[in-house]
Amino acid sequence: MTEPPGRYHLSLTIDGRHVLDGWWDDPDTADWKFDGMQKEHEANADARLLLTEWDEGREWPLREWPAPAG
């Protein structure tokens, strides 16, 4: 993959469909957006959020909602 538009990537899926991407370079902004999206979609049992960080050409998971089982 080419260089992403930002270091922090937030993705939203609903009913297994990818519906939104957001990219930011600031970690505080990425966390704030994650929290806002979580509140916006908390009533939707089929919504999933994943916040990752791109570093050295790889994507690392930072936060996931709902939390994975286990």
N, CA, C and O atoms as a Maestro MAE file, in Angstrom:
{
 s_m_m2io_version
 :::
 2.0.0
}

f_m_ct {
 s_m_title
 :::
 protein
 m_atom[280] {
  # First column is atom index #
  i_m_mmod_type
  r_m_x_coord
  r_m_y_coord
  r_m_z_coord
  i_m_residue_number
  s_m_chain_name
  s_m_pdb_residue_name
  s_m_pdb_atom_name
  i_m_atomic_number
  :::
  1 25 0.843 -1.182 0.000 1 A "MET " " N  " 7
  2 3 0.000 0.000 0.000 1 A "MET " " CA " 6
  3 2 0.886 1.242 0.000 1 A "MET " " C  " 6
  4 15 1.962 1.254 0.598 1 A "MET " " O  " 8
  5 25 0.426 2.263 -0.665 2 A "THR " " N  " 7
  6 3 1.130 3.536 -0.639 2 A "THR " " CA " 6
  7 2 0.947 4.183 0.731 2 A "THR " " C  " 6
  8 15 0.151 3.721 1.549 2 A "THR " " O  " 8
  9 25 1.680 5.233 0.961 3 A "GLU " " N  " 7
  10 3 1.608 5.929 2.243 3 A "GLU " " CA " 6
  11 2 0.184 6.435 2.493 3 A "GLU " " C  " 6
  12 15 -0.399 7.081 1.623 3 A "GLU " " O  " 8
  13 25 -0.384 6.148 3.676 4 A "PRO " " N  " 7
  14 3 -1.755 6.595 3.968 4 A "PRO " " CA " 6
  15 2 -1.813 8.106 4.171 4 A "PRO " " C  " 6
  16 15 -0.779 8.743 4.373 4 A "PRO " " O  " 8
  17 25 -3.020 8.688 4.121 5 A "PRO " " N  " 7
  18 3 -3.173 10.132 4.267 5 A "PRO " " CA " 6
  19 2 -2.962 10.637 5.699 5 A "PRO " " C  " 6
  20 15 -2.928 11.847 5.921 5 A "PRO " " O  " 8
  21 25 -2.823 9.753 6.648 6 A "GLY " " N  " 7
  22 3 -2.576 10.125 8.037 6 A "GLY " " CA " 6
  23 2 -2.059 8.929 8.797 6 A "GLY " " C  " 6
  24 15 -2.183 7.798 8.327 6 A "GLY " " O  " 8
  25 25 -1.491 9.149 9.946 7 A "ARG " " N  " 7
  26 3 -0.903 8.061 10.723 7 A "ARG " " CA " 6
  27 2 -1.970 7.202 11.422 7 A "ARG " " C  " 6
  28 15 -1.797 5.993 11.576 7 A "ARG " " O  " 8
  29 25 -3.060 7.833 11.837 8 A "TYR " " N  " 7
  30 3 -4.111 7.131 12.589 8 A "TYR " " CA " 6
  31 2 -5.333 6.947 11.702 8 A "TYR " " C  " 6
  32 15 -5.808 7.890 11.070 8 A "TYR " " O  " 8
  33 25 -5.829 5.725 11.665 9 A "HIS " " N  " 7
  34 3 -6.914 5.346 10.758 9 A "HIS " " CA " 6
  35 2 -8.081 4.807 11.577 9 A "HIS " " C  " 6
  36 15 -7.914 3.877 12.366 9 A "HIS " " O  " 8
  37 25 -9.254 5.387 11.389 10 A "LEU " " N  " 7
  38 3 -10.483 4.927 12.030 10 A "LEU " " CA " 6
  39 2 -11.398 4.384 10.950 10 A "LEU " " C  " 6
  40 15 -11.674 5.061 9.960 10 A "LEU " " O  " 8
  41 25 -11.864 3.165 11.142 11 A "SER " " N  " 7
  42 3 -12.809 2.592 10.179 11 A "SER " " CA " 6
  43 2 -14.069 2.147 10.911 11 A "SER " " C  " 6
  44 15 -14.016 1.670 12.045 11 A "SER " " O  " 8
  45 25 -15.189 2.312 10.243 12 A "LEU " " N  " 7
  46 3 -16.499 1.927 10.753 12 A "LEU " " CA " 6
  47 2 -17.104 0.917 9.806 12 A "LEU " " C  " 6
  48 15 -17.138 1.133 8.594 12 A "LEU " " O  " 8
  49 25 -17.582 -0.185 10.354 13 A "THR " " N  " 7
  50 3 -18.358 -1.144 9.578 13 A "THR " " CA " 6
  51 2 -19.706 -1.319 10.262 13 A "THR " " C  " 6
  52 15 -19.807 -1.309 11.489 13 A "THR " " O  " 8
  53 25 -20.723 -1.478 9.453 14 A "ILE " " N  " 7
  54 3 -22.079 -1.736 9.947 14 A "ILE " " CA " 6
  55 2 -22.622 -2.901 9.145 14 A "ILE " " C  " 6
  56 15 -22.588 -2.901 7.915 14 A "ILE " " O  " 8
  57 25 -23.125 -3.893 9.864 15 A "ASP " " N  " 7
  58 3 -23.641 -5.115 9.227 15 A "ASP " " CA " 6
  59 2 -22.590 -5.742 8.311 15 A "ASP " " C  " 6
  60 15 -22.928 -6.293 7.263 15 A "ASP " " O  " 8
  61 25 -21.317 -5.660 8.704 16 A "GLY " " N  " 7
  62 3 -20.238 -6.240 7.920 16 A "GLY " " CA " 6
  63 2 -19.821 -5.430 6.704 16 A "GLY " " C  " 6
  64 15 -18.923 -5.842 5.970 16 A "GLY " " O  " 8
  65 25 -20.454 -4.287 6.479 17 A "ARG " " N  " 7
  66 3 -20.115 -3.416 5.344 17 A "ARG " " CA " 6
  67 2 -19.243 -2.258 5.807 17 A "ARG " " C  " 6
  68 15 -19.554 -1.587 6.791 17 A "ARG " " O  " 8
  69 25 -18.175 -2.037 5.104 18 A "HIS " " N  " 7
  70 3 -17.279 -0.924 5.394 18 A "HIS " " CA " 6
  71 2 -17.964 0.361 4.927 18 A "HIS " " C  " 6
  72 15 -18.260 0.522 3.743 18 A "HIS " " O  " 8
  73 25 -18.213 1.282 5.877 19 A "VAL " " N  " 7
  74 3 -18.976 2.480 5.517 19 A "VAL " " CA " 6
  75 2 -18.232 3.800 5.720 19 A "VAL " " C  " 6
  76 15 -18.667 4.828 5.201 19 A "VAL " " O  " 8
  77 25 -17.111 3.797 6.470 20 A "LEU " " N  " 7
  78 3 -16.457 5.072 6.747 20 A "LEU " " CA " 6
  79 2 -14.991 4.856 7.069 20 A "LEU " " C  " 6
  80 15 -14.616 3.884 7.724 20 A "LEU " " O  " 8
  81 25 -14.162 5.792 6.590 21 A "ASP " " N  " 7
  82 3 -12.746 5.857 6.951 21 A "ASP " " CA " 6
  83 2 -12.430 7.277 7.369 21 A "ASP " " C  " 6
  84 15 -12.969 8.234 6.814 21 A "ASP " " O  " 8
  85 25 -11.556 7.408 8.350 22 A "GLY " " N  " 7
  86 3 -11.028 8.706 8.731 22 A "GLY " " CA " 6
  87 2 -9.540 8.561 8.999 22 A "GLY " " C  " 6
  88 15 -9.089 7.547 9.531 22 A "GLY " " O  " 8
  89 25 -8.785 9.584 8.628 23 A "TRP " " N  " 7
  90 3 -7.324 9.573 8.807 23 A "TRP " " CA " 6
  91 2 -6.887 10.867 9.491 23 A "TRP " " C  " 6
  92 15 -7.327 11.956 9.124 23 A "TRP " " O  " 8
  93 25 -6.013 10.731 10.494 24 A "TRP " " N  " 7
  94 3 -5.484 11.889 11.194 24 A "TRP " " CA " 6
  95 2 -4.025 11.651 11.554 24 A "TRP " " C  " 6
  96 15 -3.595 10.508 11.710 24 A "TRP " " O  " 8
  97 25 -3.277 12.719 11.685 25 A "ASP " " N  " 7
  98 3 -1.897 12.621 12.149 25 A "ASP " " CA " 6
  99 2 -1.792 12.813 13.660 25 A "ASP " " C  " 6
  100 15 -0.807 12.405 14.274 25 A "ASP " " O  " 8
  101 25 -2.797 13.428 14.251 26 A "ASP " " N  " 7
  102 3 -2.788 13.710 15.679 26 A "ASP " " CA " 6
  103 2 -3.496 12.592 16.457 26 A "ASP " " C  " 6
  104 15 -4.663 12.313 16.182 26 A "ASP " " O  " 8
  105 25 -2.823 11.943 17.419 27 A "PRO " " N  " 7
  106 3 -3.464 10.851 18.158 27 A "PRO " " CA " 6
  107 2 -4.642 11.312 19.010 27 A "PRO " " C  " 6
  108 15 -5.604 10.564 19.181 27 A "PRO " " O  " 8
  109 25 -4.586 12.523 19.543 28 A "ASP " " N  " 7
  110 3 -5.705 13.023 20.348 28 A "ASP " " CA " 6
  111 2 -6.957 13.205 19.502 28 A "ASP " " C  " 6
  112 15 -8.063 12.894 19.945 28 A "ASP " " O  " 8
  113 25 -6.787 13.703 18.298 29 A "THR " " N  " 7
  114 3 -7.926 13.852 17.390 29 A "THR " " CA " 6
  115 2 -8.506 12.489 17.038 29 A "THR " " C  " 6
  116 15 -9.726 12.321 17.022 29 A "THR " " O  " 8
  117 25 -7.650 11.520 16.758 30 A "ALA " " N  " 7
  118 3 -8.116 10.177 16.417 30 A "ALA " " CA " 6
  119 2 -8.903 9.561 17.574 30 A "ALA " " C  " 6
  120 15 -9.953 8.958 17.354 30 A "ALA " " O  " 8
  121 25 -8.405 9.708 18.801 31 A "ASP " " N  " 7
  122 3 -9.125 9.194 19.975 31 A "ASP " " CA " 6
  123 2 -10.462 9.897 20.154 31 A "ASP " " C  " 6
  124 15 -11.469 9.255 20.450 31 A "ASP " " O  " 8
  125 25 -10.476 11.217 19.974 32 A "TRP " " N  " 7
  126 3 -11.706 11.995 20.107 32 A "TRP " " CA " 6
  127 2 -12.744 11.541 19.078 32 A "TRP " " C  " 6
  128 15 -13.923 11.395 19.401 32 A "TRP " " O  " 8
  129 25 -12.301 11.320 17.842 33 A "LYS " " N  " 7
  130 3 -13.212 10.846 16.788 33 A "LYS " " CA " 6
  131 2 -13.726 9.448 17.111 33 A "LYS " " C  " 6
  132 15 -14.909 9.168 16.915 33 A "LYS " " O  " 8
  133 25 -12.853 8.561 17.605 34 A "PHE " " N  " 7
  134 3 -13.264 7.217 17.995 34 A "PHE " " CA " 6
  135 2 -14.357 7.289 19.056 34 A "PHE " " C  " 6
  136 15 -15.398 6.645 18.928 34 A "PHE " " O  " 8
  137 25 -14.115 8.077 20.106 35 A "ASP " " N  " 7
  138 3 -15.101 8.206 21.190 35 A "ASP " " CA " 6
  139 2 -16.432 8.744 20.679 35 A "ASP " " C  " 6
  140 15 -17.492 8.262 21.079 35 A "ASP " " O  " 8
  141 25 -16.383 9.743 19.796 36 A "GLY " " N  " 7
  142 3 -17.604 10.313 19.237 36 A "GLY " " CA " 6
  143 2 -18.374 9.312 18.391 36 A "GLY " " C  " 6
  144 15 -19.599 9.227 18.480 36 A "GLY " " O  " 8
  145 25 -17.657 8.558 17.572 37 A "MET " " N  " 7
  146 3 -18.322 7.548 16.733 37 A "MET " " CA " 6
  147 2 -18.915 6.437 17.592 37 A "MET " " C  " 6
  148 15 -19.988 5.918 17.285 37 A "MET " " O  " 8
  149 25 -18.222 6.074 18.660 38 A "GLN " " N  " 7
  150 3 -18.737 5.047 19.554 38 A "GLN " " CA " 6
  151 2 -20.055 5.496 20.171 38 A "GLN " " C  " 6
  152 15 -21.012 4.724 20.216 38 A "GLN " " O  " 8
  153 25 -20.113 6.730 20.645 39 A "LYS " " N  " 7
  154 3 -21.349 7.259 21.230 39 A "LYS " " CA " 6
  155 2 -22.459 7.331 20.188 39 A "LYS " " C  " 6
  156 15 -23.616 7.034 20.483 39 A "LYS " " O  " 8
  157 25 -22.101 7.724 18.976 40 A "GLU " " N  " 7
  158 3 -23.090 7.857 17.905 40 A "GLU " " CA " 6
  159 2 -23.695 6.514 17.521 40 A "GLU " " C  " 6
  160 15 -24.864 6.453 17.140 40 A "GLU " " O  " 8
  161 25 -22.926 5.445 17.615 41 A "HIS " " N  " 7
  162 3 -23.385 4.129 17.132 41 A "HIS " " CA " 6
  163 2 -23.588 3.106 18.243 41 A "HIS " " C  " 6
  164 15 -23.757 1.922 17.951 41 A "HIS " " O  " 8
  165 25 -23.576 3.527 19.510 42 A "GLU " " N  " 7
  166 3 -23.655 2.569 20.615 42 A "GLU " " CA " 6
  167 2 -24.959 1.767 20.633 42 A "GLU " " C  " 6
  168 15 -24.984 0.662 21.174 42 A "GLU " " O  " 8
  169 25 -26.023 2.287 20.065 43 A "ALA " " N  " 7
  170 3 -27.295 1.564 20.043 43 A "ALA " " CA " 6
  171 2 -27.363 0.551 18.896 43 A "ALA " " C  " 6
  172 15 -28.291 -0.255 18.840 43 A "ALA " " O  " 8
  173 25 -26.398 0.585 17.992 44 A "ASN " " N  " 7
  174 3 -26.399 -0.311 16.840 44 A "ASN " " CA " 6
  175 2 -25.501 -1.504 17.128 44 A "ASN " " C  " 6
  176 15 -24.276 -1.381 17.105 44 A "ASN " " O  " 8
  177 25 -26.106 -2.662 17.399 45 A "ALA " " N  " 7
  178 3 -25.344 -3.869 17.742 45 A "ALA " " CA " 6
  179 2 -24.470 -4.354 16.590 45 A "ALA " " C  " 6
  180 15 -23.543 -5.133 16.815 45 A "ALA " " O  " 8
  181 25 -24.739 -3.914 15.369 46 A "ASP " " N  " 7
  182 3 -23.973 -4.371 14.209 46 A "ASP " " CA " 6
  183 2 -22.849 -3.415 13.814 46 A "ASP " " C  " 6
  184 15 -22.175 -3.642 12.810 46 A "ASP " " O  " 8
  185 25 -22.637 -2.349 14.588 47 A "ALA " " N  " 7
  186 3 -21.577 -1.385 14.294 47 A "ALA " " CA " 6
  187 2 -20.270 -1.855 14.920 47 A "ALA " " C  " 6
  188 15 -20.258 -2.390 16.028 47 A "ALA " " O  " 8
  189 25 -19.168 -1.649 14.198 48 A "ARG " " N  " 7
  190 3 -17.834 -1.992 14.657 48 A "ARG " " CA " 6
  191 2 -16.870 -0.852 14.315 48 A "ARG " " C  " 6
  192 15 -16.891 -0.319 13.206 48 A "ARG " " O  " 8
  193 25 -16.035 -0.492 15.278 49 A "LEU " " N  " 7
  194 3 -15.011 0.536 15.073 49 A "LEU " " CA " 6
  195 2 -13.631 -0.070 15.291 49 A "LEU " " C  " 6
  196 15 -13.432 -0.912 16.166 49 A "LEU " " O  " 8
  197 25 -12.689 0.376 14.478 50 A "LEU " " N  " 7
  198 3 -11.305 -0.040 14.636 50 A "LEU " " CA " 6
  199 2 -10.410 1.166 14.403 50 A "LEU " " C  " 6
  200 15 -10.471 1.811 13.356 50 A "LEU " " O  " 8
  201 25 -9.578 1.458 15.397 51 A "LEU " " N  " 7
  202 3 -8.600 2.530 15.290 51 A "LEU " " CA " 6
  203 2 -7.227 1.889 15.217 51 A "LEU " " C  " 6
  204 15 -6.852 1.096 16.081 51 A "LEU " " O  " 8
  205 25 -6.479 2.241 14.174 52 A "THR " " N  " 7
  206 3 -5.150 1.681 13.979 52 A "THR " " CA " 6
  207 2 -4.129 2.794 13.795 52 A "THR " " C  " 6
  208 15 -4.474 3.947 13.535 52 A "THR " " O  " 8
  209 25 -2.870 2.418 13.935 53 A "GLU " " N  " 7
  210 3 -1.768 3.343 13.706 53 A "GLU " " CA " 6
  211 2 -0.856 2.757 12.633 53 A "GLU " " C  " 6
  212 15 -0.455 1.595 12.710 53 A "GLU " " O  " 8
  213 25 -0.535 3.570 11.638 54 A "TRP " " N  " 7
  214 3 0.417 3.171 10.602 54 A "TRP " " CA " 6
  215 2 1.815 3.551 11.059 54 A "TRP " " C  " 6
  216 15 2.073 4.703 11.409 54 A "TRP " " O  " 8
  217 25 2.713 2.576 11.052 55 A "ASP " " N  " 7
  218 3 4.091 2.827 11.442 55 A "ASP " " CA " 6
  219 2 4.992 1.865 10.684 55 A "ASP " " C  " 6
  220 15 4.781 0.653 10.705 55 A "ASP " " O  " 8
  221 25 5.982 2.411 10.026 56 A "GLU " " N  " 7
  222 3 6.962 1.623 9.277 56 A "GLU " " CA " 6
  223 2 6.301 0.683 8.276 56 A "GLU " " C  " 6
  224 15 6.709 -0.468 8.126 56 A "GLU " " O  " 8
  225 25 5.267 1.190 7.588 57 A "GLY " " N  " 7
  226 3 4.612 0.424 6.545 57 A "GLY " " CA " 6
  227 2 3.644 -0.639 7.020 57 A "GLY " " C  " 6
  228 15 3.162 -1.435 6.214 57 A "GLY " " O  " 8
  229 25 3.346 -0.669 8.318 58 A "ARG " " N  " 7
  230 3 2.398 -1.653 8.864 58 A "ARG " " CA " 6
  231 2 1.310 -0.948 9.646 58 A "ARG " " C  " 6
  232 15 1.499 0.162 10.143 58 A "ARG " " O  " 8
  233 25 0.174 -1.605 9.746 59 A "GLU " " N  " 7
  234 3 -0.964 -1.063 10.475 59 A "GLU " " CA " 6
  235 2 -1.115 -1.838 11.790 59 A "GLU " " C  " 6
  236 15 -1.238 -3.063 11.790 59 A "GLU " " O  " 8
  237 25 -1.105 -1.105 12.904 60 A "TRP " " N  " 7
  238 3 -1.185 -1.710 14.231 60 A "TRP " " CA " 6
  239 2 -2.496 -1.324 14.905 60 A "TRP " " C  " 6
  240 15 -2.821 -0.138 14.969 60 A "TRP " " O  " 8
  241 25 -3.262 -2.301 15.411 61 A "PRO " " N  " 7
  242 3 -4.519 -1.972 16.096 61 A "PRO " " CA " 6
  243 2 -4.256 -1.264 17.425 61 A "PRO " " C  " 6
  244 15 -3.370 -1.648 18.190 61 A "PRO " " O  " 8
  245 25 -5.047 -0.223 17.679 62 A "LEU " " N  " 7
  246 3 -4.957 0.522 18.938 62 A "LEU " " CA " 6
  247 2 -6.204 0.341 19.796 62 A "LEU " " C  " 6
  248 15 -6.111 0.045 20.988 62 A "LEU " " O  " 8
  249 25 -7.370 0.520 19.183 63 A "ARG " " N  " 7
  250 3 -8.646 0.412 19.904 63 A "ARG " " CA " 6
  251 2 -9.665 -0.269 18.998 63 A "ARG " " C  " 6
  252 15 -9.652 -0.106 17.777 63 A "ARG " " O  " 8
  253 25 -10.535 -1.026 19.623 64 A "GLU " " N  " 7
  254 3 -11.596 -1.708 18.893 64 A "GLU " " CA " 6
  255 2 -12.866 -1.660 19.724 64 A "GLU " " C  " 6
  256 15 -12.834 -1.826 20.944 64 A "GLU " " O  " 8
  257 25 -13.974 -1.432 19.055 65 A "TRP " " N  " 7
  258 3 -15.264 -1.425 19.738 65 A "TRP " " CA " 6
  259 2 -16.300 -2.109 18.869 65 A "TRP " " C  " 6
  260 15 -16.359 -1.852 17.667 65 A "TRP " " O  " 8
  261 25 -17.112 -2.969 19.446 66 A "PRO " " N  " 7
  262 3 -16.973 -3.454 20.808 66 A "PRO " " CA " 6
  263 2 -15.689 -4.259 20.958 66 A "PRO " " C  " 6
  264 15 -15.119 -4.747 19.982 66 A "PRO " " O  " 8
  265 25 -15.256 -4.382 22.192 67 A "ALA " " N  " 7
  266 3 -14.022 -5.112 22.466 67 A "ALA " " CA " 6
  267 2 -14.163 -6.559 21.990 67 A "ALA " " C  " 6
  268 15 -15.227 -7.160 22.142 67 A "ALA " " O  " 8
  269 25 -13.108 -7.114 21.421 68 A "PRO " " N  " 7
  270 3 -13.185 -8.505 20.974 68 A "PRO " " CA " 6
  271 2 -13.385 -9.445 22.153 68 A "PRO " " C  " 6
  272 15 -12.897 -9.188 23.253 68 A "PRO " " O  " 8
  273 25 -14.101 -10.528 21.919 69 A "ALA " " N  " 7
  274 3 -14.345 -11.524 22.971 69 A "ALA " " CA " 6
  275 2 -13.029 -12.212 23.336 69 A "ALA " " C  " 6
  276 15 -12.152 -12.406 22.494 69 A "ALA " " O  " 8
  277 25 -12.920 -12.567 24.586 70 A "GLY " " N  " 7
  278 3 -11.732 -13.334 25.004 70 A "GLY " " CA " 6
  279 2 -10.920 -12.585 25.890 70 A "GLY " " C  " 6
  280 15 -9.884 -13.073 26.340 70 A "GLY " " O  " 8
  :::
 }
 m_bond[279] {
  # First column is bond index #
  i_m_from
  i_m_to
  i_m_order
  :::
  1 1 2 1
  2 2 3 1
  3 3 4 2
  4 3 5 1
  5 5 6 1
  6 6 7 1
  7 7 8 2
  8 7 9 1
  9 9 10 1
  10 10 11 1
  11 11 12 2
  12 11 13 1
  13 13 14 1
  14 14 15 1
  15 15 16 2
  16 15 17 1
  17 17 18 1
  18 18 19 1
  19 19 20 2
  20 19 21 1
  21 21 22 1
  22 22 23 1
  23 23 24 2
  24 23 25 1
  25 25 26 1
  26 26 27 1
  27 27 28 2
  28 27 29 1
  29 29 30 1
  30 30 31 1
  31 31 32 2
  32 31 33 1
  33 33 34 1
  34 34 35 1
  35 35 36 2
  36 35 37 1
  37 37 38 1
  38 38 39 1
  39 39 40 2
  40 39 41 1
  41 41 42 1
  42 42 43 1
  43 43 44 2
  44 43 45 1
  45 45 46 1
  46 46 47 1
  47 47 48 2
  48 47 49 1
  49 49 50 1
  50 50 51 1
  51 51 52 2
  52 51 53 1
  53 53 54 1
  54 54 55 1
  55 55 56 2
  56 55 57 1
  57 57 58 1
  58 58 59 1
  59 59 60 2
  60 59 61 1
  61 61 62 1
  62 62 63 1
  63 63 64 2
  64 63 65 1
  65 65 66 1
  66 66 67 1
  67 67 68 2
  68 67 69 1
  69 69 70 1
  70 70 71 1
  71 71 72 2
  72 71 73 1
  73 73 74 1
  74 74 75 1
  75 75 76 2
  76 75 77 1
  77 77 78 1
  78 78 79 1
  79 79 80 2
  80 79 81 1
  81 81 82 1
  82 82 83 1
  83 83 84 2
  84 83 85 1
  85 85 86 1
  86 86 87 1
  87 87 88 2
  88 87 89 1
  89 89 90 1
  90 90 91 1
  91 91 92 2
  92 91 93 1
  93 93 94 1
  94 94 95 1
  95 95 96 2
  96 95 97 1
  97 97 98 1
  98 98 99 1
  99 99 100 2
  100 99 101 1
  101 101 102 1
  102 102 103 1
  103 103 104 2
  104 103 105 1
  105 105 106 1
  106 106 107 1
  107 107 108 2
  108 107 109 1
  109 109 110 1
  110 110 111 1
  111 111 112 2
  112 111 113 1
  113 113 114 1
  114 114 115 1
  115 115 116 2
  116 115 117 1
  117 117 118 1
  118 118 119 1
  119 119 120 2
  120 119 121 1
  121 121 122 1
  122 122 123 1
  123 123 124 2
  124 123 125 1
  125 125 126 1
  126 126 127 1
  127 127 128 2
  128 127 129 1
  129 129 130 1
  130 130 131 1
  131 131 132 2
  132 131 133 1
  133 133 134 1
  134 134 135 1
  135 135 136 2
  136 135 137 1
  137 137 138 1
  138 138 139 1
  139 139 140 2
  140 139 141 1
  141 141 142 1
  142 142 143 1
  143 143 144 2
  144 143 145 1
  145 145 146 1
  146 146 147 1
  147 147 148 2
  148 147 149 1
  149 149 150 1
  150 150 151 1
  151 151 152 2
  152 151 153 1
  153 153 154 1
  154 154 155 1
  155 155 156 2
  156 155 157 1
  157 157 158 1
  158 158 159 1
  159 159 160 2
  160 159 161 1
  161 161 162 1
  162 162 163 1
  163 163 164 2
  164 163 165 1
  165 165 166 1
  166 166 167 1
  167 167 168 2
  168 167 169 1
  169 169 170 1
  170 170 171 1
  171 171 172 2
  172 171 173 1
  173 173 174 1
  174 174 175 1
  175 175 176 2
  176 175 177 1
  177 177 178 1
  178 178 179 1
  179 179 180 2
  180 179 181 1
  181 181 182 1
  182 182 183 1
  183 183 184 2
  184 183 185 1
  185 185 186 1
  186 186 187 1
  187 187 188 2
  188 187 189 1
  189 189 190 1
  190 190 191 1
  191 191 192 2
  192 191 193 1
  193 193 194 1
  194 194 195 1
  195 195 196 2
  196 195 197 1
  197 197 198 1
  198 198 199 1
  199 199 200 2
  200 199 201 1
  201 201 202 1
  202 202 203 1
  203 203 204 2
  204 203 205 1
  205 205 206 1
  206 206 207 1
  207 207 208 2
  208 207 209 1
  209 209 210 1
  210 210 211 1
  211 211 212 2
  212 211 213 1
  213 213 214 1
  214 214 215 1
  215 215 216 2
  216 215 217 1
  217 217 218 1
  218 218 219 1
  219 219 220 2
  220 219 221 1
  221 221 222 1
  222 222 223 1
  223 223 224 2
  224 223 225 1
  225 225 226 1
  226 226 227 1
  227 227 228 2
  228 227 229 1
  229 229 230 1
  230 230 231 1
  231 231 232 2
  232 231 233 1
  233 233 234 1
  234 234 235 1
  235 235 236 2
  236 235 237 1
  237 237 238 1
  238 238 239 1
  239 239 240 2
  240 239 241 1
  241 241 242 1
  242 242 243 1
  243 243 244 2
  244 243 245 1
  245 245 246 1
  246 246 247 1
  247 247 248 2
  248 247 249 1
  249 249 250 1
  250 250 251 1
  251 251 252 2
  252 251 253 1
  253 253 254 1
  254 254 255 1
  255 255 256 2
  256 255 257 1
  257 257 258 1
  258 258 259 1
  259 259 260 2
  260 259 261 1
  261 261 262 1
  262 262 263 1
  263 263 264 2
  264 263 265 1
  265 265 266 1
  266 266 267 1
  267 267 268 2
  268 267 269 1
  269 269 270 1
  270 270 271 1
  271 271 272 2
  272 271 273 1
  273 273 274 1
  274 274 275 1
  275 275 276 2
  276 275 277 1
  277 277 278 1
  278 278 279 1
  279 279 280 2
  :::
 }
}
